[in-house]
């Protein structure tokens, strides 16, 4: 059983190594490779809530942050009770945060955090 895991690990390592190879084997020149392009990107950031304002995103960018994880457990996109309607205010806020992130060069990681049927706010 251990040998199976070892062989699987070796195969995956070889595949990963080949995926990250950025040289064209035919003529040796560098080529664009999606895996290699994003592999070494460094992200520095914080968790933010739907209460974030444009000034906060501006300050994040000034501090050197380039990522914010937008958690939406309070401002859910869909109401938690029937008839499970869309929360238009949450979508408007979401659009604003995306616009601010683009304006100040801060990436946004979207975390809806809750869905209908979840009983606890922090599930």
Backbone as a ProteinNet text record, in pm:
[ID]
protein_1_A
[PRIMARY]
XXXXXXXXXXXXXXXXXXXXXXXXXXXXXXXXXXXXXXXXXXXXXXXXXXXXXXXXXXXXXXXXXXXXXXXXXXXXXXXXXXXXXXXXXXXXXXXXXXXXXXXXXXXXXXXXXXXXXXXXXXX
[TERTIARY]
81.9	0	86.4	194.3	282	348.7	383.8	449.6	355.7	225.3	126.7	124.2	127.2	128.2	258	368	496.7	498.7	451.6	447.5	352.3	236.4	140.9	202.8	274.2	340.2	446	522.8	625	563.1	456.8	389.3	334.3	268.5	214.8	325.8	438	551	604.4	616	664.5	568	438.4	338.9	345	353.3	361.4	486.2	597.6	722.3	709.3	650.3	634.3	540.2	433.8	338.2	402.9	503.3	569.2	686.9	722.5	835	794.6	871.4	834.1	919.7	994.1	1076.3	1010.4	1010	960.2	1066.8	1028.8	1127.2	1181.6	1107.6	1151.8	1268.1	1258.3	1364.8	1424.7	1381.9	1443.2	1400.9	1310.2	1270.1	1157.7	1149	1048.3	909.1	812.8	674.1	585.8	470.9	373.7	311.2	306.5	248.6	163.4	33.7	-57.5	-13.2	29.7	72.8	193.1	292.2	413.4	384.9	293.4	262.8	214.1	131.9	73.1	134.1	227.5	279.3	343.4	417.2	493.8	430.9	308.8	239.7	223.8	260.7	243.2	123.1	42.1	-73.9	-58.4	-89.9	-92.2	-224.6	-298.2	-427.8	-494	-621.6	-699.6	-840.7	-908.7	-1051	-1126.2	-1227.8	-1311.2	-1457.6	-1540.9	-1684.4	-1755.8	-1884.9	-1963.8	-1979.8	-1930.2	-1935.3	-1817.1	-1726.4	-1608.1	-1650.2	-1571.6	-1597.5	-1480.3	-1499.2	-1394.4	-1266.1	-1277.1	-1158.6	-1077.2	-1147.4	-1078.9	-996.9	-1052.6	-980.9	-860.4	-879.1	-768.6	-655.8	-690.6	-591.1	-522	-598.5	-539	-431.9	-465.2	-370	-244.9	-263.4	-148.9	-58	-116.6	-38.7	39.4	16.9	85.7	1.7	-121.1	-209.6	-252.1	-264.9	-313.5	-427	-484.4	-592.8	-683.4	-812.4	-908.6	-1006.5	-1032.8	-1129.2	-1260.2	-1354.4	-1483.5	-1578.6	-1595	-1686.6	-1822.9	-1926.1	-2060.1	-2157.8	-2121.5	-2217	-2331.6	-2308.9	-2413.1	-2498.3	-2433.9	-2503	-2511.1	-2600.1	-2608.8	-2667	-2624.2	-2673.1	-2816.5	-2852.5	-2987.5	-3042.4	-3167.9	-3230.4	-3231.1	-3212.4	-3203.1	-3339.1	-3444	-3579.3	-3657	-3755.6	-3839.9	-3903.5	-3917.1	-3902.5	-3760.9	-3660	-3519.3	-3493.7	-3541.7	-3522.3	-3380	-3343.7	-3211.3	-3205.1	-3091.6	-3069.4	-3000.3	-3077.1	-3024.4	-2916.9	-2932.1	-2831.3	-2696.1	-2698	-2572.8	-2504.9	-2582.2	-2523.6	-2467.7	-2536.1	-2485.2	-2354.1	-2349.1	-2226.8	-2114.1	-2145.9	-2049.1	-1991.4	-2078	-2031.4	-1939.6	-1974.7	-1891.5	-1754.1	-1750.7	-1622.8	-1535.4	-1594.6	-1517.7	-1461.8	-1543.4	-1497.4	-1383.4	-1395.8	-1290	-1161.7	-1177.2	-1060.2	-986.9	-1062.2	-1000.2	-934	-1000.9	-949.6	-817.3	-804.8	-685.9	-589.4	-617.4	-526.3	-528.5	-644	-658.9	-752.6	-701.1	-782	-888.1	-999.7	-1109.5	-1134.1	-1123.1	-1158.7	-1301.2	-1391.8	-1533.8	-1567.3	-1621.4	-1662.5	-1807.9	-1905	-2045.2	-2075.5	-2008	-2006.2	-2133	-2247.8	-2372.7	-2463	-2541.8	-2636.6	-2767.8	-2879.5	-3004.9	-2990.8	-3040.5	-3031.6	-2922.9	-2833.6	-2731.9	-2792	-2778.5	-2842.9	-2764.1	-2634.2	-2549.4	-2485.7	-2479.6	-2427.3	-2283.7	-2203.3	-2061.3	-2030.6	-2131.5	-2112.8	-2018.3
-119.4	0	125.9	126.9	243.7	269.5	163	178	243.8	214.4	275.6	427.3	470.1	613.6	678.9	608.8	660	679	578.7	587.3	698.3	707	813.8	950.5	966.3	1093.4	1128.5	1029.3	1052.4	1093.6	1025.8	1058.9	1200.8	1236	1371.4	1475.9	1445.3	1537.8	1560.9	1454.2	1467.6	1548.4	1522.8	1598.5	1745.2	1775	1913.9	1981.2	1910.8	1968.2	2003.4	1914.1	1940.2	2057.5	2069.7	2179.1	2313.4	2315.6	2440.6	2473.7	2383.2	2407.6	2515.2	2623.7	2736.5	2746.7	2644.5	2645.5	2559.7	2612	2536.3	2434.5	2307.8	2202.4	2205.3	2264.7	2265.7	2360.3	2482.2	2577.8	2645	2606	2655.4	2794	2859.5	2993.7	2984.6	3088.6	3090.9	3104.9	3036.3	3045.1	3076.9	3135.4	3167.6	3038.1	3021.5	2902.9	2950.3	2919.3	2967.8	2927.4	2803.9	2758.3	2839.4	2852.5	2925.4	3073.6	3127.7	3270.7	3312.5	3229.8	3266.9	3195.3	3108.3	3024	3103.4	3207.8	3277	3409.3	3435.4	3557.7	3556.5	3665.2	3675.6	3762.9	3714.1	3790.2	3826	3950.6	3997.7	4070.1	4028.3	4091	4054.9	4084.8	4067.6	4021.1	3973.8	3944.8	4075.3	4096.4	4216.2	4174.9	4259.6	4234.2	4324.7	4302.7	4382.5	4527	4558.3	4696.4	4779.3	4719.7	4790.1	4906.8	5013.7	5132.4	5157	5244.7	5273.2	5320.5	5403.5	5455.3	5341.7	5239.1	5122.4	5049.5	5032.9	4965	5049.2	5178.3	5269.6	5255	5250.5	5233.8	5097.7	4993.8	4861.3	4865.2	4927.6	4936.2	5013.5	5122.5	5202.6	5121.8	5026.8	4946.8	4833.8	4816	4710.3	4585.4	4585.3	4470	4462.9	4342.1	4324.6	4221.4	4187.7	4090.1	4119	4110.3	4114.9	4000.8	3930.2	3819.9	3876.8	3893.5	3952.8	3844.7	3837.3	3741.3	3807.5	3736.3	3794.3	3716.1	3682.9	3608.6	3695.4	3825.4	3915.8	3966.3	4005.7	4056.7	3944.1	3851.2	3734.9	3774	3704.9	3731.5	3682.8	3578.8	3523.7	3521.1	3562	3561.4	3420.1	3408.8	3278.4	3214.3	3290	3239.7	3237	3149.8	3143.9	3279.2	3322.1	3253.5	3261.6	3288.5	3289.5	3388.9	3509.9	3613	3666.4	3727.2	3789.5	3915.7	3936.3	4055.4	4159.3	4248.8	4347	4436.2	4470.9	4554.9	4484.7	4353.8	4277.9	4276.4	4260.3	4260.4	4398.6	4504.2	4640	4662.9	4618.4	4632.4	4551.8	4432.4	4345.1	4413.7	4472.5	4544.9	4660.1	4731.4	4843.3	4795.8	4688.1	4635.7	4590.6	4525.5	4485.2	4607.6	4710.8	4834.4	4898.7	4905.1	4965.1	4883	4751	4664.7	4689.1	4699.8	4726.4	4864.2	4961.8	5099.2	5109.4	5036.1	5047.6	4929.1	4836.9	4724.9	4619.8	4599.7	4499.4	4389.7	4266.5	4153.3	4120.6	4064.1	4028.3	3878.2	3812.2	3671.4	3668.3	3608.9	3612	3493.7	3523.4	3420.2	3445.7	3381.8	3403.1	3360.6	3261	3218.1	3148.2	3191	3127.3	3101.9	2998.3	2962.4	2926.5	2935.1	2890.6	2747.9	2726.7	2594.3	2584.2	2683.4	2682.2	2748.2	2683.4	2730	2831.5	2834.1	2919.8	3026.5	3148.7	3260.4	3237.7	3166.4	3150	3011.9	2942	2807.9	2813.8
0	0	0	78.5	83.9	-50	-121.4	-250.9	-351.6	-341.2	-430.2	-408.8	-282.2	-252.7	-301.1	-285.4	-330.2	-481.5	-553.9	-700.2	-744.3	-680.9	-713.8	-690.9	-580.9	-550.8	-653.2	-696.1	-797.8	-930.7	-969.6	-1095.7	-1090.3	-980.6	-966.9	-967.2	-905.1	-903.6	-1043.9	-1121.5	-1259.2	-1344.9	-1327.5	-1403.1	-1364.8	-1235.6	-1189	-1241.2	-1240.1	-1289	-1436.3	-1515	-1657.6	-1680.6	-1600	-1616.1	-1588.4	-1501.9	-1465.7	-1557	-1645.6	-1735.7	-1835.9	-1841.3	-1925.9	-2051.3	-2085.6	-2206.8	-2314.3	-2434	-2548.4	-2586	-2589.3	-2614.6	-2757.7	-2850.1	-2989.2	-3013.8	-2961.8	-2991.6	-2868.4	-2748.7	-2626.1	-2582.2	-2654.5	-2610.4	-2506.7	-2424.5	-2318.4	-2378.9	-2318.7	-2363.7	-2243.8	-2270.9	-2166.4	-2115.5	-1985.1	-1924.1	-1807.1	-1809.9	-1706.9	-1567	-1548.8	-1416.5	-1370.3	-1455.1	-1417.8	-1399.6	-1476.4	-1470.3	-1331.1	-1269.7	-1141.4	-1022.5	-1045.7	-938.8	-826.1	-855.6	-752.8	-710.3	-748.7	-706.3	-555	-489.8	-344.8	-314.5	-224.2	-181.6	-35.3	-5.9	132.4	151.6	251.7	268.6	399.2	403.9	526	491.8	593.9	583.7	602	520.5	533.9	533.5	589.8	595.4	495.4	481.8	387.8	434.2	550.2	599.7	550.1	474.1	424.5	334.1	340.1	260.1	165.1	68.2	-29.9	37	137	206.9	269.5	318.9	376.5	270.7	151.6	43.1	0.8	-3.2	-36.9	65.5	193.5	299.6	291.9	257.7	240.4	131.3	19.8	-91.3	-50.2	23.4	70.2	162.7	237.6	332.4	263.9	134.1	60.9	40	89.4	70	-75.7	-127.4	-263.9	-270.5	-153.3	-148.4	-29.8	-54	55.8	36.1	144.1	143.2	193.2	101.6	133.1	183.3	315.4	377.3	393.6	354.4	356	445.6	570.3	652.6	703.9	713.5	763.8	648.4	539	419.8	317.7	338.5	250	114.2	9.8	-124.9	-144.9	-70.5	-77.4	64.4	78.7	210.8	267.6	395.9	461	485.9	473.9	496.4	364.7	357.7	238.3	215.7	94.7	-32.7	-91.8	-11.5	-53.4	-167	-149	-250.4	-250.7	-361.6	-372.9	-288.6	-224.9	-144	-232.7	-291	-385.8	-323.1	-195.1	-128.8	-120.7	-97.1	-91	-227.8	-334.7	-468.5	-504.4	-463.5	-488.6	-413.7	-288.8	-210.5	-274.1	-317.7	-383.6	-508.2	-589.9	-709	-670.8	-565.8	-520.3	-475.4	-397.9	-348.7	-465.2	-565.1	-683	-756.6	-769.3	-835.1	-757.5	-624.6	-542.5	-551.5	-549.1	-560.8	-691.4	-799.5	-929.7	-931.5	-874.9	-872.5	-797.5	-685.4	-600.3	-612.3	-703.5	-725.6	-616.1	-554.9	-449.7	-501.4	-509.3	-554.6	-450.3	-496.4	-406.8	-414.7	-300.3	-287.3	-231.8	-305.1	-268.3	-179	-61.5	33.8	73.4	3.8	38.6	182.6	232	371.6	419.9	374	417.2	297.7	309.2	205.3	272.6	200.8	261.5	312.2	431.3	490.7	596.6	603.1	708.5	831.4	943.4	1064.6	1144.1	1126.9	1207.8	1120.8	1170.9	1093	1046.7	1121.7	1088.9	1034.9	980	923.4	805.1
[MASK]
+++++++++++++++++++++++++++++++++++++++++++++++++++++++++++++++++++++++++++++++++++++++++++++++++++++++++++++++++++++++++++

